[in-house]
């Protein structure tokens, strides 16, 4: 009986092995689009002078490499027409400015010239309420046995505010994002919450609250819902269905992906007890 069982197991394995076949789906390819990652964050307590903008293009589904865009001209201008130039780190698609001047409620215009096209976007730098305290609960989640972290802040009264929360974890590769508006807690204390049901003592959590505009709030809500809350971050490869605020003024129909945003950011680090 043992020999018969081994024979059956052998032929079963042989059958399934012989049925394996590599199938490549013939996907339709579109011309590459420019992807603009122009997230200007001003960390509280810093000058905010050093900022970076990253330019890439979309790629075929089976291409493991994201192509970078080199040789572009990138700058940001404020309302007084002062221009801040971003210089590329050679052949990286990363453009750096070392003298940027962040001002709350200032309006900035981004201009990118690349591949014979000119791209522009306009956005206002928004403030953020500082994180006042962090609390840990050990009876969180549906089953009441998960570690949960909350970061509190006092929302300013009599004004509309929009926030982007960003949590990164030492025990996870992927981080989490969420966007909220203060419609239901205007002028009151509120909080963000961790989204990690595997937190244990010693794990480290980095919490960032970013002040954002209403238009960026709407964009991020759509992007997060499409990419998934733990999809590795909404800036990895924006879905083609989500259009940002960057416009191709040379050829409107050939629109880019990504977003130009500016916001004050407050970041705190916490170790699970």
N, C-alpha and C positions, 0 to 999 in steps of 0.2 A: 504493500500500500504506500510505503514511503517513496519507492521509486516512481510509482504512478503519479503521486502528488507532485514530485519534482519535475516530471515530464510535462504535466499540465501547466505548471508555473513557467517552465521554459518556453513552451509554445505560445502561451499567452503573452509573455514579454516580447517574443519574436514577432507576434502579430501586430502589437501596438507600435513596435519599433519600425516595422516595415511600412506602417501607415503614416508615419511622420513625414511631412513635406513642408518645405519652406515656401510660404505664399507671400508674394509681394503684391500689394495693391497698387494699381496704376492710378496714382492721385494726380489730379489736375494741378499744375503749377501756375502761379501768378507771378508777374514781374515783382522783384523785391521792392519793399517799401521802406522808407526811412523810419527808424524807431528812435524817438527822442526821449531820453531820460534826463530831464532838467528839473530835478528836485532840489530847490535851494532852501536848506534848513538852517536857521540861526539858533544855535545852542545858547540857552540862557547863561550869562556870565562870561561869554566869549565875545570877541570882536566880530566874528562871522565873516572875516575878510577872505578866508580861503574856501572856495566853492568849486564844485566839479560838475560838468555836464558830459553825459556819455551818449555817443551816437553809434548805432548799429543798423543793420537792415534785417528784414525778415529772411528766412531761409527755407529750403525744402524740408518737408517733414522728416525725411531720413538723414538729413545733414546734422551731425552731432556738433558742428562748430557754428557759432553765431558770428557772421561777418561783421567786422568793425568798419566804421567810416572814417577814413583819414583825409587830411587835406582840406577840411571844411574851414570856413570863417565863422566864428561864433562870438557873439557879444550880447550884452544886456545894457539897456539904457534906462535911466530913471527919468522922473518928470522934469528935471532941470537940464535934461539932455546930456548928462554926464554918462560917458560910455565906459563900461567895464569889459575888457577883452579877455577871452578865454583862449589860452594857448595849448595846443595838443602835446601830450606826452607822446613822442614819435611812434607812429604806427600802432597806437593802442585804441584810438577812437575816444580817448578820455581827454577832455579839454578843461584846463585848470585856470582859475583866476585867483590872484593872491591879494587883490586890493578892493574886493567887493564891499559895498557899504549898505548893510541892511538897515532899513528904517520902517517901523511899524506904520501900516496904512499907506505906505508909499506904493505907487504904481510903477511897474517895470515892463519893458518891452524886450522880448527875446528876438534876436535875428540870427538865422543860420543860412549861410550860402554854401550849397553843396551840389555838385553834379549839374550845374547850370540852372538850378532852382533856388529861389529865395523863400525861406520859411519864417513866419513870424507868429508870435503869441504875446498876449497881454495879460498880466495878473497882478494882484495886490498882495503885499506881505501882511499876513494876519498874526495877531498876538495869541498867546496861549496862557491860560491860568496855571500857576505853578502847582506842582504836586505837593500837598501839605503833609500827608502821612500815608503809610502803607500798612495794611492789616492782613494777617494770615488766619484762615479758618481751616480746621482739619475735618469738618463735617460738611463739606460742600458736595456739589453734584447731586444727581437724582438719587443715588444710593446712600448719600450722606456719609460717605467714607473717603472722599477725595480732598486733597489739599487745594485750597483756593486762595489766590492773592488778589487783594483789591487796592487800587491806588486812588486816593481821594484828592479832590481839588474843589475850590470855591468858584463857581461860575459867576462872571460879572452880571449884574442886574441891568435890566432895561436895554439890552442889546442882543441881537441874534449872534450866536457863536456856533462854530462848527469845529469838530475835533476829529483827528485821526489817531487811534491808539495802535501802538506797535509793541508787541511782546516777543522777545527772543529768549530761548531757554538753553541752558547748558546740556540738558539731557535730550535735546531734539535738534535735528538739522533744520527743520522747517520752523519758521516763525509765524505769528498770526497777526492779522490786521482787522480793524473794525472802525467804521466811521459813524459818528453820531451828531445829532443836532440838539440844541438845548431847549427845544420847544416846551418840553414837559418838566424841565427842572431849572428854568431861567432864574438866575439870582440865588440859587441854592447850592448846597454842597452835593457833589455827585462823585462817581467813581468809575474806573474801568476795571475789568475783571480778567484774570488769566484764563487761557483756554488750553489747558494741559492737564489731563486726568492722571498723569504718571509722575507728578512731582513728589519728591522724597527729600528728607532732611539732607542738607548739603548741596542740593541743586541750586543753581543761580539763575535769577530772572532779571532781565533788563527791560525796564518799562519806559516807553517814550510816549508823551502826549504832544501832539503837533496842532497848532492852530491853522485852520485851512479856510478857504473861501467856500461859499455855497456851491459854486459851479464845480469845484474840485471834490467837494463832498458828494455831489450827485454822480460824478465820474467814478469815484472810488467805490461807491455803493454798487454800481453796475459791475465794475471790474472784479470786486471781491466775490460777488454772486456768481460770476462766470468762471473765475479762476478757482473758486473754492477758498474757504477761510484759511486752510493750511496748504495752499497750493505752492508754497515756496516763495511767496511774495508776489505782489502784483506787478513788479517791474521786470520780471524775468523775460517774458515774451507776451506782450499785450495781444489779446485776441483781436482778429481783424474786424470784428463786429463792433468793437468799442473805439469810438473816435474821441480824441482829446481836443485840446484848444489850440493846437498848432496848425496853422494854415499854410498851404503852398500858394503863395501869391503869384507865382509864375504859371502854375497849372493847377487850378483849384480841384480838378477831378482826380489828380494824383496826390491825394492827401496822405500825410504821414500818420504814424501811430505814436502814442505816448502823450505826455502832458508836461506843461511848464507850470510849476507851482512854487510858491514861496510861503514859508511859515516859520514862526518861532517854535522852538521845541524845548521841552523840559524832559530830562532823562534821569531816572533813578535806578540803582542796582539793589537787589534784595537777595539774601540767601535764606533758603527754606530752613526753618528751625525744626 
